[in-house]
């Protein structure tokens, strides 16, 4: 129920900014964009954020932090993932309000688990697997105003225990 409310509020915010037109280039040197995000996954809904700084009119550097939590009354799992990302923005494509980009990231994941037995409160837990991962990605932002955009990013993990194909989406907020 809370997820539905969150998506409804997100829709209202994005819709309310859709009447304001973006001016100028969508990506440029010196821009700083943060993007709270939710992920697309089969067993849980990850959440986190990305941040990116434009070092040229086409190239940005930044990072991503995502968190997964799942379990039931006897066990729980968590996965934390942090990466450094580099992006190339296709600013030569002249489509107003649209920022298309591709890039790659390198990061580290930390997985932990815990369980509680139904017998005499026996429990356990540990930090399990984790490690380095590398992934290419591509994505897009659509600007509803000069400072607010919807974004989506699809990635393909090439190396690492917690890999595969995944995606994130959310609202981008331009701070500079």
N, C-alpha and C positions, 0 to 999 in steps of 0.2 A: 504494500500500500504506500509506503514512504517513497519507493522508487517511482511509482506512478505520479505522486505529487511533485517529486523533483523534476521529472520530465515535463510535466504540465507547466511548472514555473519556468523552466528553461525555455519552453515553447513561447510562453507569454513574453519573456524578455527579448528573445530573438525576433518575434513578430513585431513587437513595439518599435524596434530599431529598423525594421525593414522599410519604413517610409522615409528614412534619411539616406541620401545618396552619398556614396564614398567619393572623395575628391582626390585626384592625383594618383601616383603609383601605389600599388598595394604592398610592395616590398621595396625597401631602400636601405642604403647604408645608414647605420645609427638607429634603426628601428629596434624596439625591444617589445617582444610579445610573450605573454604568458597564456597558457591554455589549460584550465582545469579539464580533466578528461575522465571518461568512463570507458572501459574496454568491452570487447566482444569475446566471450569465452563460453565453453560448453558446460563447465561445472560451477562457476562463480562469476560474479561481475567485479572485475578489478577497477580500482579508481586511482587517480594520481594527478600529475600535472606535467606539462612540458614548458620550457622557457627557451627563447631564442633571441640572439642579438645579431643584427646585420652588420657584418664586418666590411662588406662591399654591397653594391646594388643587387648582386645575385647570390652571394655566399653568406650563410649564417652559421653560427655555432651556438650550441646550447646543451640542454640536458633533459632527461626524462626520469621521473620517479613514479613507479606504479606499485600498488599493494593489492594482494589477494588474501582473503580470509575465508575459510570454509570449514565445516565440521558439523557435529551434532552434540548431544549431551554427554557423550563418552570420549570424544576425540576432537581435536582441532588442528588445523594446518594454517600456516601463513607463509607467504612468499613475498619478499621485498626485492625489487629490481631497480637498479640505478644505472643510467648510461650517460655517456657524452656523445652528442650527435653533431653531425655536420650536414648541412643542406645546401642544395643548389636550386635557386628559384628561377623559373622560366619567365623572367620579366620581359623578354622579347615578344612573347605572345600577347597581343593587344586585345585582351578581353577585360572590360571594366569590371571592377569589384572581385575579380578572380585571381588568386595566387596559387599557382601550381608549383610543386616542388618535389624533389627526390633527394635521397641522401643515404647515409649509413651511420650506424651507431655501434659503439663498443661499451660493454658494461659488465656488471657483476650482479648475480642473484644470490639471495640468502633464503634458504628454506628451513622452517622449523616445524616441529609437531609435538603434540602432547596427547596423552590419553589418561583416562580415569576408569578403572575397573569397577564393576558393580559389586565386587567383593571386598569388604573391609577397607574401602578407600584406597586401594593400591593404585598408584599412578606412576607415570613416567613421561619422559619427553627428551627431546634432543634437538640440536641444530643439525639438520640432515644435509643433503646435498646442496650444493651451490656452486657457483663458479662463473667463469668468464663466458660471455656470449657476444656474438657479432651478428648484425642484421642490416640488410638494406631495407629501405622503405620508400614509399611515395605517398603523396597526399595533396590536399587542396584546402584552401580557405576561401570562403565567400563572404565578403565584407558587406554588412548591412548599413554600416556607418563607417567613418574614418577610424573608429576605435574598436568596433565590435564585429566579429566574424564567427560564422560556424566553421568548424574544421573536422576533417576526417583524415586518418593516416592508416595505411595498410603496411604491415611489415612481414618479412620472411626470415625467421631466425635460421642462420646457417650453421652456427656452432653454439653448443651449450645444452645443458640438461633440460631446461624449461623452454625449449624452442617450439618451432612450428610456425604456422601462419596465424597472424593476429591483427587486430585493428583497435584503434581508439578513436574517439570522437568527443566533441564538446564545443565550448565557446572559447574563442581567442579574444584576448583583450590587449590592445596595443597601448603600452604605457608611454612610449616615446616614438 
